[in-house]
Amino acid sequence: MRWILLAGGLLCVASPAFANDTTAELTTGGLAFSQTSDVTMEEENLYISQKEVLVDYVFRNTGDSDFESIIAFPMPDVTGGSQSDIAYGDPEKDNFLGFSVVQDGKQIVPELQQRVIAVGIDRTDELVARKIPLLPYSDKTSEALKSLPEDVRKQWIAEGLIYVDSYDAGKGWQEDLRPAWTLRSVYWWKTAFPAGKPVRVSHRYAPSVGGTVAMTFIDQGKPGTTYKDYVERYCIDSAFMKTAAKLEAAGSKSGPHYVEQWVSYILTTGANWGGPIGKFKLTVDKGRPQDYVSFCGKGVRKVGPTTFEMTAEDFTPEKDLDILFLVAADQ
């Protein structure tokens, strides 16, 4: 039995935090086959917006015999503590990004494997035994930690599994127990790749979108401290910069205030299959006509009021895709 890694589709840019005005993001990846030359990716049709990621693939087993595989979709790691400002879907659900998958027209109900790691050690069984929910930042997890016996509480703090959060929220000094562990979740299912036949896989989920309350690459109409990084990462050009400067000036007066949002896609995993991607199509949807978008790509063209498209044949991705949205926040 072989393993296929379905590292999903969306990497949200790991940008630095700007105090309370920045939202961090989670990381997922793209479909990647582990160490094989027998399966080719004939087509990849990718749609990305701030609300949804849709990915449709066509694979073909070019070998002489059928084989059974396990396809896995690793959800992004969720870590307690320092990532408390992270933005992700529904923190009360195991499937917090709403991942779903269809293969050859049939809905797949994947298995879910979840493990809790703290200081490099698997502590899953201990949390399960004490009926502690595994997902950090869940209200249910916070409530369950309050009922820990004192000896367990002290032991878990000493071992780096949890920590004490001391704060004053206007009701006097308070202390709560918070998770310090990392949750690693993987959805997986068995599948067959018949020799010479296409296999169609589609998956969907809601991205974790990061952003700021301002445009950090611009400072009073001039390039800011992150400008060079944005040029490389998002391919912003002089025209985009001038537009951003006008938006910033208008926002300080009567115009709408624009903010940044970031999402990206790990394209480079597409190079792990047998040969290049036969046909690649990328559609980026900026959401609303009054918003703006910038990303790197060759032959990108506008195909609708809010959509931009790039196509390529025999495509070997060499760089991951980072997307910058400028969104009118006051409308």
C-alpha positions in Angstrom: 0.0 0.0 0.0 1.3 3.4 -0.9 0.6 6.8 0.7 -0.5 9.9 -1.0 -0.3 13.2 0.8 -3.1 15.6 0.1 -1.8 18.7 1.7 -4.9 20.6 0.7 -4.4 23.8 -1.0 -4.0 26.9 1.1 -1.0 28.4 2.8 -1.9 31.7 4.4 1.1 33.8 4.6 3.2 33.7 7.8 3.6 37.4 8.2 4.8 39.0 11.5 2.2 40.1 14.0 1.5 43.8 14.4 0.2 43.9 18.0 -3.6 43.8 18.0 -4.1 45.0 14.5 -3.0 41.9 12.7 -4.6 38.5 12.3 -2.3 35.5 11.8 -3.1 32.6 9.5 -2.9 28.8 9.4 -1.0 26.7 6.8 -2.3 24.0 4.6 -0.7 22.5 1.5 -1.5 21.2 -2.0 -2.0 17.7 -3.3 1.3 15.9 -3.2 2.1 12.3 -4.1 4.8 10.7 -1.9 7.7 9.4 -4.0 6.1 8.2 -7.1 6.5 8.5 -10.9 3.6 6.2 -11.7 0.9 8.8 -11.2 0.7 12.0 -13.2 -1.4 15.1 -12.5 -3.1 15.6 -15.8 -5.1 18.6 -14.7 -5.3 21.0 -11.7 -8.1 23.6 -11.7 -7.7 25.9 -8.7 -10.1 28.6 -7.5 -9.1 30.9 -4.6 -11.1 33.6 -2.8 -11.1 34.9 0.7 -14.2 32.7 1.4 -13.5 29.5 -0.4 -10.8 27.3 -1.9 -11.9 24.8 -4.6 -9.5 22.4 -6.2 -10.3 19.9 -8.9 -7.6 17.3 -10.0 -7.4 14.7 -12.7 -4.7 12.0 -12.0 -3.7 9.0 -14.0 -1.8 5.8 -13.1 0.6 5.4 -16.0 1.9 2.1 -14.6 1.0 -1.4 -15.8 -0.9 -2.5 -12.7 -3.6 -1.2 -10.3 -2.6 -0.3 -6.8 -4.4 0.8 -3.6 -3.3 3.9 -1.8 -4.1 6.1 1.2 -4.8 9.7 0.5 -4.3 12.1 3.4 -5.2 15.7 3.9 -3.2 17.2 6.8 -5.1 20.1 8.4 -2.9 22.9 9.6 -1.2 22.6 13.0 -3.1 24.5 15.7 -0.8 25.6 18.5 -1.9 27.1 21.9 -0.1 30.0 23.5 1.7 32.3 21.2 -0.7 31.9 18.3 -3.8 33.1 20.2 -4.5 35.7 17.5 -4.7 33.1 14.7 -7.7 33.2 12.4 -9.4 30.0 11.5 -12.9 28.7 10.9 -15.0 27.3 13.6 -12.9 26.5 16.7 -15.6 24.3 18.2 -15.4 21.8 15.3 -12.8 19.2 14.6 -13.2 20.0 10.9 -12.5 23.7 11.6 -11.9 24.6 8.0 -14.9 22.7 6.7 -12.9 20.3 4.5 -14.8 18.1 2.2 -13.8 15.8 -0.7 -15.4 14.1 -3.7 -13.7 11.4 -5.7 -15.0 10.3 -9.1 -18.3 11.9 -8.3 -18.8 10.2 -5.0 -18.6 12.0 -1.6 -15.9 10.6 0.5 -16.3 10.4 4.3 -12.6 10.4 5.5 -11.3 9.1 8.7 -9.9 11.7 11.2 -6.7 11.2 13.1 -5.8 13.8 15.7 -2.7 13.8 17.9 -1.7 16.3 20.7 2.0 17.1 20.8 3.7 19.1 23.7 7.4 19.6 24.0 7.8 17.0 21.2 5.9 14.3 23.1 2.6 12.7 22.1 0.2 13.4 25.0 -3.1 12.5 23.2 -4.0 9.5 25.4 -3.8 11.6 28.6 -6.1 14.3 27.3 -8.6 11.7 26.0 -8.5 9.8 29.3 -9.5 13.0 31.2 -12.1 14.0 28.5 -10.2 17.2 27.5 -11.2 18.4 24.0 -8.1 18.4 21.8 -8.6 21.6 19.8 -6.9 24.7 21.4 -9.0 27.9 21.7 -12.2 25.9 21.9 -14.5 27.1 24.8 -15.2 23.5 25.6 -11.4 22.9 26.1 -11.1 25.9 28.4 -14.0 24.8 30.5 -12.7 21.2 30.7 -9.3 22.4 31.9 -10.9 24.2 34.9 -11.9 20.8 36.3 -8.4 19.3 36.4 -7.3 18.0 39.8 -4.7 20.2 41.5 -1.9 17.6 41.2 -2.6 17.1 37.5 -2.8 20.8 36.9 0.7 21.3 38.5 2.2 18.4 36.6 0.8 19.5 33.2 2.1 23.1 33.8 5.6 21.8 34.7 5.6 19.5 31.6 4.6 22.3 29.2 1.2 20.9 28.3 -0.7 23.9 29.7 0.1 27.3 31.1 -1.4 29.9 33.4 -2.8 33.0 31.7 -3.0 35.9 34.1 -4.9 39.0 33.0 -7.2 41.8 34.1 -10.3 42.2 31.9 -11.9 44.8 34.1 -13.1 42.4 36.8 -9.9 42.3 38.8 -6.9 39.9 38.3 -7.9 36.6 36.8 -6.1 33.3 36.0 -7.1 30.7 33.5 -5.5 27.6 32.2 -4.6 27.6 28.5 -3.4 24.9 26.2 0.2 25.0 25.2 0.0 21.9 23.0 -0.1 21.6 19.2 -2.9 19.7 17.6 -2.1 17.8 14.5 -5.1 16.6 12.5 -5.1 14.4 9.3 -8.1 13.4 7.2 -7.5 10.2 5.3 -9.2 7.6 3.1 -8.3 4.6 1.0 -8.5 4.7 -2.8 -7.6 2.7 -5.8 -5.7 3.9 -8.9 -6.5 1.6 -11.8 -3.9 1.3 -14.4 -4.3 3.7 -17.3 -7.5 5.3 -16.0 -8.2 8.8 -14.8 -9.1 9.5 -11.1 -10.8 12.7 -10.3 -10.5 14.3 -6.9 -12.1 17.5 -5.7 -11.8 19.1 -2.3 -13.2 22.2 -0.8 -12.6 24.2 2.4 -12.8 27.7 3.8 -9.4 29.4 4.0 -8.0 31.0 7.1 -7.5 34.6 6.1 -5.0 36.9 7.7 -4.9 40.6 7.5 -4.3 44.0 9.1 -6.3 47.1 9.9 -4.1 49.2 7.5 -1.9 48.8 4.4 1.4 48.1 6.0 3.5 48.3 2.7 2.6 52.0 2.4 3.4 55.0 4.7 1.8 58.3 3.8 1.8 57.6 0.1 5.4 56.2 0.1 6.8 52.7 0.4 6.7 51.4 3.9 9.0 49.0 5.8 7.4 45.9 4.2 7.3 47.3 0.6 10.3 45.3 -0.8 8.9 42.1 0.7 5.5 42.7 -0.9 7.1 43.4 -4.3 8.8 39.9 -4.1 5.9 38.1 -2.5 2.9 39.6 -4.3 4.4 41.3 -7.3 3.0 44.7 -6.6 4.1 47.2 -9.2 4.2 51.0 -9.5 0.6 51.2 -10.7 -0.6 49.1 -7.7 1.4 51.3 -5.4 -0.1 54.5 -6.8 -3.6 53.1 -6.5 -2.8 52.1 -2.8 -1.5 55.6 -2.1 -4.7 57.2 -3.5 -6.8 54.8 -1.4 -4.9 55.6 1.7 -5.3 59.4 1.1 -9.0 59.0 0.4 -9.4 56.8 3.5 -8.1 59.6 5.7 -10.8 61.9 4.4 -14.2 60.8 3.2 -13.3 57.7 1.1 -13.5 54.1 2.3 -10.8 52.7 4.5 -8.9 49.8 2.9 -7.2 47.0 4.8 -5.1 44.0 3.7 -6.0 40.4 3.6 -3.6 37.6 2.7 -4.0 34.1 1.4 -1.6 31.8 -0.5 -1.4 28.4 -2.1 1.4 25.8 -2.0 1.9 25.2 -5.7 5.3 23.5 -5.4 3.8 20.2 -4.1 2.5 19.8 -7.7 6.1 19.1 -8.7 6.1 15.9 -6.6 4.0 13.9 -9.1 5.2 12.0 -12.1 6.2 14.8 -14.6 4.7 18.3 -14.9 1.1 19.3 -14.4 -0.5 18.7 -17.8 -3.0 21.5 -17.7 -3.0 24.1 -14.9 -5.7 26.7 -14.4 -5.8 29.3 -11.6 -8.7 31.6 -10.9 -8.4 34.3 -8.2 -11.6 36.0 -7.1 -11.1 39.4 -5.3 -14.7 39.3 -4.0 -16.1 42.7 -4.9 -15.5 45.1 -7.8 -14.3 47.9 -5.5 -11.6 45.7 -4.0 -8.1 45.1 -5.4 -5.8 42.1 -5.7 -2.1 41.4 -6.6 -0.3 38.1 -7.1 2.6 36.7 -9.2 1.8 34.8 -12.3 2.5 34.7 -16.1 -0.2 35.6 -18.6 -2.7 36.6 -16.0 -5.9 38.1 -17.5 -9.1 39.6 -16.1 -12.0 37.3 -17.1 -14.8 38.9 -15.0 -15.7 41.8 -12.8 -13.9 40.2 -9.8 -12.0 37.3 -11.3 -8.5 36.8 -12.8 -7.2 33.8 -14.6 -3.9 32.2 -15.4 -3.5 29.0 -17.5 -0.4 26.9 -18.4 0.5 23.6 -19.9 3.2 21.2 -18.8 3.5 23.4 -15.7 6.2 22.7 -13.1 5.6 25.1 -10.2 8.8 26.5 -8.8 7.3 29.0 -6.3 4.3 29.0 -4.0 1.5 31.5 -4.7 0.9 34.5 -2.3 -2.2 36.7 -2.8 -2.7 40.2 -1.5 -6.2 41.6 -1.3 -7.0 45.3 -0.6 -10.5 45.3 0.9 -12.7 48.3 1.5 -13.6 47.9 5.2 -16.1 50.7 5.6 -18.7 49.4 3.1 
